[in-house]
Amino acid sequence: MFARLKQMLIKEFIQVLRDKRTRFILIIPPIVQMLVFGYAANFEVHLVPTAVVDFDHSQQSRDLISRFTSSPYFDVRRQLDNSRQLRDAIDSGDAAIGLEIDAGFAQKLLKGQAAPLQVIVDATNSNTALITSSYVTQIATGFARDYQLDRIGRIDPQVVEQLPSVQLRQRPWYNPDLRSRWFFVPGVIGSLTLVLVVVLTAFAVVREREIGTLEQIMVTPIGRAEFILGKTLPSFLIGLFDVSLIALVGTLWFQVPFRGHILVLLAGSVLFLLSMLGVGLLISTISSTQQQAMVTSFFFIMPAITFSGFGFPISTMPQWLQYCTYLSPLRYFLVVLRSSYLKGVGMTILWPQMAAMAALSSFFLGVAILRFHKALD
Amino acid sequence: MPEPPCSVVIENLVKRFGSFVAVDHINLAVRKGEVFGFLGPNGAGKSTTIRMLCGLLRPTSGRALVAGIDVARKPEAVRQKIGYMSQKFSLYNDLKVIENLRLFAGLYSVPAGELRGRIDWALEMANLKGQENLITGTLPGGWKQRLALGSAVLHRPPILFLDEPTSGVDPISRRQFWDLIHEMAQEGVTVFVTTHYMEEAEYCNRLALIFRGKMVTLGTPTELKRDSMKGDLLLVECDSLGRAVEALQSAPGVLDAAVFGSALHLVVAGAAEASPRIRSYLAERGIAVRRIEQIRPSLEDVFVSLTAGHGARQEATA
């Protein structure tokens, strides 16, 4: 049994290591993708291009605008003369946000009335628009509050001291600076591993089927277990190698803190890799050409990543879709990854994720092995 | 004298793919040490049969015994006893010659003590001594094919299945390959080989002719050439071959007419009386006959004559 398995493994590793292109594919693209994702996958909003039309030309309106100018979130590039120019700036994408202050702004404030500030947001990307709007709100309420306090202070300084207020003391745990990179990098480790291992495993078998070597192997006395192990064990080890590689880039280059226990992450990675081997093998049993395997892989990969909570929070999906997410092993692995990196929690908290991945692994591998028997017929 | 034991016994073997019958109730027995040829055009069911014999396909019905073992029931038990070379070259092109041999020796559990000797023997036989470290994919076709044979016999199987082993190989390599096959047969190896090359079929001890999944006839090449034709064979050299063959197909006394290269082959009941009749029959239609003589049928004639009748019968019942 082991002699034959050993021969299979020797062969697999010779094939992987001899081919320059394969060696390259296993090392360079994962690192490059990690770097690209690490820099690109970002929800933070900085220096939003901003255009301003001020019809009021009052000290108050200038004060309000200066608050935007000095904010790190806005880049007030243009002071325009009329609404038409503002519209054009937004249409052409020169500005993502437009502020229009009507004549009479200062006067209304003086009279104690509500002074309007028109905010036009390019909401093509609803997410950035939402975040930008909230920054505008912060600045506007800050301005209003300061103006109110100033007015009251002039009338009666003592009242100002007695004005009640709520002071927020925000403590963002695990990621105090709210860096979205800290959220994304662990996610990228999971997603990259998913794509790599599924495709690698599916292709390892389908390529042999396509070029005919599978048949030659099958007429030898090799058992199916030996063959399947011989084909999947290399993918598993390569997967483990790549997880470590990408994780290292995330930790050393992007400085995402690793607070958990390495063994917990290892256990999670092993379970996750097993489930991906199962999926890859399953794809190989329903594909007879590499092209089919590629297409089938994408049918799996896209929803598996979408349902994992990699980018879109699962809690905001409709209920029925949330049920679907339980089928994506990546969903659990991402929890393990993020918890290991940022929270530093251990098995006592992560065991349900581990159990779910173990269950999905057994399911996918089981079905794949059962189908593999048939596929040879 | 007792009959020598049979290496391969096929009983009522059937393989259907949906409604298509690829192999249709084939019966035959291959004796030990025989070079048994399975002859037929592409798509006749040759590969399907050989794949069932190797345990790669499950028969729809019927039974195949290889080395006395029912293949469908115990495919694993059969595999140690057979060597298989598929139609398509199917060793690893990205491995070195020696790595392919080591891999297959390992998969066939060649004992460690014998490994060296066996691999040397295979290299010797395949005439690849000194080329061990070449990458398999860079070998010329004939070498690849000898390497494939070498890998298939590393474990000295008593039975060898070769599926169109010489397709895409030059004539000299093909000749050398058949010499190898005969050497092995002399050592007692049973060789079951499929081919659609008529001249290769002549190298076989016995032949089964297969057409549209059915076995049409079985015998030695000599027997087939002698007994399978329903009449005498005439070679006719004349003008406008196309028009001539069309006319002759409906001529009285002509059982079959076909174009063979630059001449016509006609099957007639009796050569002596048919020759002058055909000459005048064609002359009436303005076709000049340059030469007409009786020839000994080749396997190709046999094949065409048998399958033509078979096809016609099938179409009549369809």
Interface residues (C-beta under 8 A of the other chain):
Chain A: A3 R4 K6 Q7 M8 I10 K11 I14 Q15 R18 D19 I211 G212 T213 E215 Q216 I217 M218 V219 T220 P221 I222 G223 L376 D377
Chain B: C54 G55 L56 L57 R58 E76 R79 Q80 I82 Y84 S86 K88 F89 S90 L91 Y92 N93 D94 L95 E99 R102 L103 F104 G106 L107 Y108 S109
